[in-house]
Amino acid sequence: MQTKYLSGNGPLSFDIGITPEIHKDGDWYVAFCPEVPEANGQGRTPEESVKSLKEGVLSIMQDRREDAATRTQRGICVSEPA
């Protein structure tokens, strides 16, 4: 199953593919994805677990955007590899 979500609303926004891996644990389903290993989701159905995973991924991406903005405001630059 491949789930796509919109990463933002600005001119540099794009869709990215997330590949959820879903496991049943007792009465719950747990979802995670290799693309963002620190994100996970859970729910009573596979669909609920994927929805929760999407929310987790979006939350992590938002946190990373805010961290990057803070670094930029403080004059900390992160250069790209050559």
N, CA, C and O atoms as CSV, one atom per row, in Angstrom:
chain,resi,resn,atom,element,x,y,z
A,1,MET,N,N,0.863,-1.175,0.000
A,1,MET,CA,C,0.000,0.000,0.000
A,1,MET,C,C,0.903,1.229,0.000
A,1,MET,O,O,1.819,1.321,0.817
A,2,GLN,N,N,0.665,2.147,-0.879
A,2,GLN,CA,C,1.432,3.389,-0.908
A,2,GLN,C,C,0.484,4.538,-0.612
A,2,GLN,O,O,-0.578,4.658,-1.221
A,3,THR,N,N,0.878,5.370,0.321
A,3,THR,CA,C,0.079,6.518,0.709
A,3,THR,C,C,0.831,7.775,0.328
A,3,THR,O,O,2.038,7.864,0.550
A,4,LYS,N,N,0.147,8.738,-0.235
A,4,LYS,CA,C,0.777,10.007,-0.576
A,4,LYS,C,C,0.118,11.105,0.225
A,4,LYS,O,O,-1.080,11.057,0.504
A,5,TYR,N,N,0.910,12.096,0.592
A,5,TYR,CA,C,0.366,13.248,1.275
A,5,TYR,C,C,1.081,14.478,0.761
A,5,TYR,O,O,2.190,14.392,0.234
A,6,LEU,N,N,0.455,15.594,0.914
A,6,LEU,CA,C,1.035,16.856,0.487
A,6,LEU,C,C,1.917,17.378,1.601
A,6,LEU,O,O,1.477,17.497,2.744
A,7,SER,N,N,3.157,17.690,1.273
A,7,SER,CA,C,4.109,18.100,2.299
A,7,SER,C,C,3.977,19.565,2.683
A,7,SER,O,O,4.563,19.984,3.682
A,8,GLY,N,N,3.241,20.344,1.938
A,8,GLY,CA,C,3.088,21.763,2.249
A,8,GLY,C,C,2.220,22.434,1.213
A,8,GLY,O,O,1.669,21.774,0.332
A,9,ASN,N,N,2.094,23.751,1.314
A,9,ASN,CA,C,1.225,24.475,0.394
A,9,ASN,C,C,1.956,25.517,-0.441
A,9,ASN,O,O,1.329,26.166,-1.279
A,10,GLY,N,N,3.249,25.698,-0.246
A,10,GLY,CA,C,3.985,26.744,-0.946
A,10,GLY,C,C,4.442,26.310,-2.324
A,10,GLY,O,O,4.129,25.208,-2.774
A,11,PRO,N,N,5.189,27.189,-2.997
A,11,PRO,CA,C,5.629,26.903,-4.363
A,11,PRO,C,C,6.616,25.736,-4.445
A,11,PRO,O,O,6.813,25.177,-5.525
A,12,LEU,N,N,7.233,25.363,-3.339
A,12,LEU,CA,C,8.185,24.260,-3.352
A,12,LEU,C,C,7.583,22.974,-2.802
A,12,LEU,O,O,8.314,22.039,-2.478
A,13,SER,N,N,6.266,22.916,-2.695
A,13,SER,CA,C,5.594,21.726,-2.181
A,13,SER,C,C,5.617,20.621,-3.214
A,13,SER,O,O,5.654,20.877,-4.417
A,14,PHE,N,N,5.593,19.398,-2.735
A,14,PHE,CA,C,5.531,18.260,-3.629
A,14,PHE,C,C,4.960,17.066,-2.877
A,14,PHE,O,O,4.982,17.012,-1.648
A,15,ASP,N,N,4.448,16.111,-3.647
A,15,ASP,CA,C,3.953,14.871,-3.064
A,15,ASP,C,C,5.128,13.914,-2.893
A,15,ASP,O,O,6.006,13.832,-3.751
A,16,ILE,N,N,5.133,13.198,-1.784
A,16,ILE,CA,C,6.137,12.166,-1.596
A,16,ILE,C,C,5.429,10.862,-1.254
A,16,ILE,O,O,4.342,10.867,-0.676
A,17,GLY,N,N,6.037,9.781,-1.604
A,17,GLY,CA,C,5.457,8.483,-1.311
A,17,GLY,C,C,5.929,7.976,0.041
A,17,GLY,O,O,7.110,8.071,0.375
A,18,ILE,N,N,5.019,7.452,0.794
A,18,ILE,CA,C,5.320,6.826,2.073
A,18,ILE,C,C,4.849,5.380,1.967
A,18,ILE,O,O,3.727,5.122,1.533
A,19,THR,N,N,5.691,4.449,2.357
A,19,THR,CA,C,5.350,3.043,2.290
A,19,THR,C,C,5.099,2.520,3.706
A,19,THR,O,O,6.047,2.162,4.405
A,20,PRO,N,N,3.843,2.471,4.132
A,20,PRO,CA,C,3.587,2.001,5.495
A,20,PRO,C,C,3.770,0.493,5.618
A,20,PRO,O,O,3.359,-0.274,4.747
A,21,GLU,N,N,4.384,0.093,6.699
A,21,GLU,CA,C,4.464,-1.313,7.063
A,21,GLU,C,C,3.560,-1.474,8.280
A,21,GLU,O,O,3.733,-0.785,9.285
A,22,ILE,N,N,2.612,-2.371,8.187
A,22,ILE,CA,C,1.580,-2.513,9.224
A,22,ILE,C,C,1.702,-3.876,9.875
A,22,ILE,O,O,1.789,-4.898,9.195
A,23,HIS,N,N,1.709,-3.880,11.197
A,23,HIS,CA,C,1.782,-5.115,11.972
A,23,HIS,C,C,0.637,-5.144,12.971
A,23,HIS,O,O,0.275,-4.114,13.540
A,24,LYS,N,N,0.074,-6.310,13.181
A,24,LYS,CA,C,-0.984,-6.472,14.175
A,24,LYS,C,C,-0.334,-6.839,15.504
A,24,LYS,O,O,0.501,-7.742,15.565
A,25,ASP,N,N,-0.715,-6.143,16.556
A,25,ASP,CA,C,-0.196,-6.396,17.900
A,25,ASP,C,C,-1.388,-6.499,18.842
A,25,ASP,O,O,-1.880,-5.482,19.331
A,26,GLY,N,N,-1.849,-7.696,19.095
A,26,GLY,CA,C,-3.055,-7.883,19.896
A,26,GLY,C,C,-4.253,-7.330,19.151
A,26,GLY,O,O,-4.521,-7.719,18.015
A,27,ASP,N,N,-4.977,-6.415,19.796
A,27,ASP,CA,C,-6.146,-5.784,19.170
A,27,ASP,C,C,-5.779,-4.556,18.339
A,27,ASP,O,O,-6.657,-3.945,17.731
A,28,TRP,N,N,-4.512,-4.189,18.301
A,28,TRP,CA,C,-4.077,-2.955,17.647
A,28,TRP,C,C,-3.268,-3.250,16.394
A,28,TRP,O,O,-2.658,-4.310,16.253
A,29,TYR,N,N,-3.280,-2.277,15.488
A,29,TYR,CA,C,-2.409,-2.292,14.323
A,29,TYR,C,C,-1.386,-1.184,14.517
A,29,TYR,O,O,-1.728,-0.073,14.920
A,30,VAL,N,N,-0.131,-1.496,14.228
A,30,VAL,CA,C,0.961,-0.534,14.358
A,30,VAL,C,C,1.554,-0.331,12.970
A,30,VAL,O,O,1.859,-1.297,12.272
A,31,ALA,N,N,1.717,0.928,12.573
A,31,ALA,CA,C,2.272,1.254,11.259
A,31,ALA,C,C,3.545,2.078,11.427
A,31,ALA,O,O,3.633,2.952,12.289
A,32,PHE,N,N,4.514,1.781,10.593
A,32,PHE,CA,C,5.720,2.603,10.521
A,32,PHE,C,C,6.183,2.600,9.078
A,32,PHE,O,O,5.671,1.842,8.255
A,33,CYS,N,N,7.158,3.454,8.772
A,33,CYS,CA,C,7.638,3.517,7.393
A,33,CYS,C,C,9.151,3.660,7.386
A,33,CYS,O,O,9.706,4.382,8.215
A,34,PRO,N,N,9.820,2.988,6.470
A,34,PRO,CA,C,11.272,3.071,6.403
A,34,PRO,C,C,11.777,4.465,6.019
A,34,PRO,O,O,12.903,4.831,6.358
A,35,GLU,N,N,10.949,5.244,5.313
A,35,GLU,CA,C,11.392,6.572,4.872
A,35,GLU,C,C,11.555,7.546,6.044
A,35,GLU,O,O,12.397,8.442,5.991
A,36,VAL,N,N,10.770,7.377,7.080
A,36,VAL,CA,C,10.851,8.238,8.278
A,36,VAL,C,C,10.804,7.293,9.486
A,36,VAL,O,O,9.753,7.135,10.106
A,37,PRO,N,N,11.936,6.668,9.819
A,37,PRO,CA,C,11.914,5.611,10.825
A,37,PRO,C,C,11.490,6.047,12.220
A,37,PRO,O,O,11.066,5.214,13.021
A,38,GLU,N,N,11.597,7.340,12.526
A,38,GLU,CA,C,11.192,7.805,13.851
A,38,GLU,C,C,9.678,8.009,13.978
A,38,GLU,O,O,9.185,8.287,15.072
A,39,ALA,N,N,8.941,7.875,12.879
A,39,ALA,CA,C,7.485,8.038,12.900
A,39,ALA,C,C,6.803,6.685,13.019
A,39,ALA,O,O,7.285,5.681,12.494
A,40,ASN,N,N,5.677,6.673,13.714
A,40,ASN,CA,C,4.863,5.465,13.792
A,40,ASN,C,C,3.426,5.874,14.068
A,40,ASN,O,O,3.148,7.018,14.426
A,41,GLY,N,N,2.527,4.932,13.897
A,41,GLY,CA,C,1.116,5.188,14.157
A,41,GLY,C,C,0.456,3.928,14.660
A,41,GLY,O,O,0.985,2.830,14.481
A,42,GLN,N,N,-0.679,4.074,15.278
A,42,GLN,CA,C,-1.423,2.908,15.742
A,42,GLN,C,C,-2.913,3.165,15.617
A,42,GLN,O,O,-3.360,4.312,15.575
A,43,GLY,N,N,-3.671,2.090,15.558
A,43,GLY,CA,C,-5.123,2.202,15.466
A,43,GLY,C,C,-5.756,0.834,15.590
A,43,GLY,O,O,-5.072,-0.190,15.586
A,44,ARG,N,N,-7.071,0.833,15.699
A,44,ARG,CA,C,-7.814,-0.429,15.812
A,44,ARG,C,C,-7.989,-1.116,14.458
A,44,ARG,O,O,-8.337,-2.295,14.392
A,45,THR,N,N,-7.744,-0.361,13.370
A,45,THR,CA,C,-7.811,-0.917,12.017
A,45,THR,C,C,-6.532,-0.513,11.276
A,45,THR,O,O,-5.848,0.425,11.686
A,46,PRO,N,N,-6.212,-1.214,10.191
A,46,PRO,CA,C,-5.045,-0.802,9.403
A,46,PRO,C,C,-5.169,0.647,8.912
A,46,PRO,O,O,-4.189,1.390,8.892
A,47,GLU,N,N,-6.385,1.033,8.520
A,47,GLU,CA,C,-6.592,2.403,8.019
A,47,GLU,C,C,-6.328,3.439,9.116
A,47,GLU,O,O,-5.722,4.477,8.853
A,48,GLU,N,N,-6.780,3.161,10.338
A,48,GLU,CA,C,-6.527,4.088,11.447
A,48,GLU,C,C,-5.031,4.189,11.743
A,48,GLU,O,O,-4.528,5.270,12.050
A,49,SER,N,N,-4.326,3.068,11.654
A,49,SER,CA,C,-2.890,3.105,11.938
A,49,SER,C,C,-2.144,3.920,10.879
A,49,SER,O,O,-1.205,4.645,11.208
A,50,VAL,N,N,-2.553,3.808,9.610
A,50,VAL,CA,C,-1.909,4.592,8.548
A,50,VAL,C,C,-2.240,6.071,8.707
A,50,VAL,O,O,-1.372,6.919,8.498
A,51,LYS,N,N,-3.474,6.396,9.072
A,51,LYS,CA,C,-3.840,7.790,9.309
A,51,LYS,C,C,-2.993,8.368,10.444
A,51,LYS,O,O,-2.508,9.496,10.349
A,52,SER,N,N,-2.819,7.600,11.508
A,52,SER,CA,C,-1.999,8.039,12.631
A,52,SER,C,C,-0.538,8.196,12.209
A,52,SER,O,O,0.137,9.128,12.647
A,53,LEU,N,N,-0.049,7.291,11.360
A,53,LEU,CA,C,1.314,7.394,10.839
A,53,LEU,C,C,1.493,8.676,10.036
A,53,LEU,O,O,2.490,9.379,10.198
A,54,LYS,N,N,0.529,8.982,9.169
A,54,LYS,CA,C,0.601,10.228,8.381
A,54,LYS,C,C,0.711,11.437,9.293
A,54,LYS,O,O,1.528,12.328,9.059
A,55,GLU,N,N,-0.118,11.465,10.338
A,55,GLU,CA,C,-0.076,12.580,11.279
A,55,GLU,C,C,1.295,12.668,11.946
A,55,GLU,O,O,1.819,13.763,12.151
A,56,GLY,N,N,1.877,11.515,12.287
A,56,GLY,CA,C,3.207,11.506,12.888
A,56,GLY,C,C,4.274,12.020,11.947
A,56,GLY,O,O,5.138,12.797,12.353
A,57,VAL,N,N,4.224,11.593,10.687
A,57,VAL,CA,C,5.193,12.057,9.690
A,57,VAL,C,C,5.061,13.564,9.493
A,57,VAL,O,O,6.064,14.277,9.468
A,58,LEU,N,N,3.831,14.051,9.352
A,58,LEU,CA,C,3.621,15.486,9.168
A,58,LEU,C,C,4.116,16.276,10.375
A,58,LEU,O,O,4.683,17.357,10.215
A,59,SER,N,N,3.909,15.756,11.563
A,59,SER,CA,C,4.380,16.420,12.780
A,59,SER,C,C,5.909,16.503,12.800
A,59,SER,O,O,6.476,17.537,13.155
A,60,ILE,N,N,6.560,15.425,12.424
A,60,ILE,CA,C,8.026,15.426,12.370
A,60,ILE,C,C,8.528,16.418,11.331
A,60,ILE,O,O,9.476,17.160,11.588
A,61,MET,N,N,7.895,16.437,10.154
A,61,MET,CA,C,8.313,17.376,9.107
A,61,MET,C,C,8.118,18.825,9.548
A,61,MET,O,O,8.964,19.677,9.277
A,62,GLN,N,N,7.001,19.105,10.226
A,62,GLN,CA,C,6.752,20.460,10.726
A,62,GLN,C,C,7.821,20.852,11.751
A,62,GLN,O,O,8.320,21.978,11.731
A,63,ASP,N,N,8.168,19.934,12.634
A,63,ASP,CA,C,9.199,20.195,13.626
A,63,ASP,C,C,10.538,20.481,12.950
A,63,ASP,O,O,11.275,21.372,13.372
A,64,ARG,N,N,10.843,19.731,11.911
A,64,ARG,CA,C,12.098,19.959,11.176
A,64,ARG,C,C,12.098,21.310,10.475
A,64,ARG,O,O,13.120,21.995,10.435
A,65,ARG,N,N,10.929,21.698,9.911
A,65,ARG,CA,C,10.840,23.025,9.274
A,65,ARG,C,C,11.060,24.130,10.295
A,65,ARG,O,O,11.785,25.091,10.034
A,66,GLU,N,N,10.431,23.992,11.465
A,66,GLU,CA,C,10.585,25.005,12.506
A,66,GLU,C,C,12.028,25.070,13.002
A,66,GLU,O,O,12.554,26.154,13.252
A,67,ASP,N,N,12.664,23.913,13.142
A,67,ASP,CA,C,14.062,23.874,13.563
A,67,ASP,C,C,14.953,24.560,12.525
A,67,ASP,O,O,15.856,25.315,12.883
A,68,ALA,N,N,14.699,24.296,11.241
A,68,ALA,CA,C,15.482,24.934,10.173
A,68,ALA,C,C,15.275,26.442,10.180
A,68,ALA,O,O,16.226,27.199,9.989
A,69,ALA,N,N,14.036,26.887,10.399
A,69,ALA,CA,C,13.759,28.331,10.442
A,69,ALA,C,C,14.485,28.978,11.618
A,69,ALA,O,O,15.026,30.075,11.487
A,70,THR,N,N,14.497,28.304,12.759
A,70,THR,CA,C,15.196,28.832,13.936
A,70,THR,C,C,16.688,28.936,13.667
A,70,THR,O,O,17.319,29.933,14.018
A,71,ARG,N,N,17.242,27.927,13.055
A,71,ARG,CA,C,18.677,27.950,12.731
A,71,ARG,C,C,18.997,29.095,11.769
A,71,ARG,O,O,20.007,29.783,11.921
A,72,THR,N,N,18.128,29.289,10.782
A,72,THR,CA,C,18.340,30.366,9.815
A,72,THR,C,C,18.269,31.718,10.500
A,72,THR,O,O,19.086,32.597,10.224
A,73,GLN,N,N,17.300,31.896,11.392
A,73,GLN,CA,C,17.159,33.168,12.101
A,73,GLN,C,C,18.368,33.450,12.985
A,73,GLN,O,O,18.738,34.609,13.175
A,74,ARG,N,N,18.986,32.405,13.526
A,74,ARG,CA,C,20.147,32.583,14.387
A,74,ARG,C,C,21.437,32.646,13.588
A,74,ARG,O,O,22.516,32.785,14.164
A,75,GLY,N,N,21.337,32.544,12.256
A,75,GLY,CA,C,22.520,32.641,11.409
A,75,GLY,C,C,23.320,31.355,11.304
A,75,GLY,O,O,24.469,31.362,10.864
A,76,ILE,N,N,22.709,30.261,11.708
A,76,ILE,CA,C,23.389,28.976,11.588
A,76,ILE,C,C,23.056,28.425,10.207
A,76,ILE,O,O,21.890,28.198,9.884
A,77,CYS,N,N,24.076,28.214,9.407
A,77,CYS,CA,C,23.860,27.719,8.048
A,77,CYS,C,C,24.237,26.246,7.976
A,77,CYS,O,O,25.206,25.803,8.592
A,78,VAL,N,N,23.469,25.520,7.232
A,78,VAL,CA,C,23.775,24.137,6.956
A,78,VAL,C,C,24.050,24.037,5.480
A,78,VAL,O,O,23.170,24.297,4.660
A,79,SER,N,N,25.277,23.659,5.131
A,79,SER,CA,C,25.619,23.599,3.713
A,79,SER,C,C,25.339,22.207,3.159
A,79,SER,O,O,25.342,21.212,3.884
A,80,GLU,N,N,25.103,22.171,1.874
A,80,GLU,CA,C,24.868,20.918,1.193
A,80,GLU,C,C,26.205,20.267,0.874
A,80,GLU,O,O,27.201,20.960,0.667
A,81,PRO,N,N,26.233,18.937,0.833
A,81,PRO,CA,C,27.499,18.257,0.478
A,81,PRO,C,C,27.935,18.649,-0.924
A,81,PRO,O,O,27.109,18.895,-1.803
A,82,ALA,N,N,29.232,18.701,-1.112
A,82,ALA,CA,C,29.790,19.070,-2.425
A,82,ALA,C,C,29.654,17.960,-3.415
A,82,ALA,O,O,30.070,18.103,-4.565
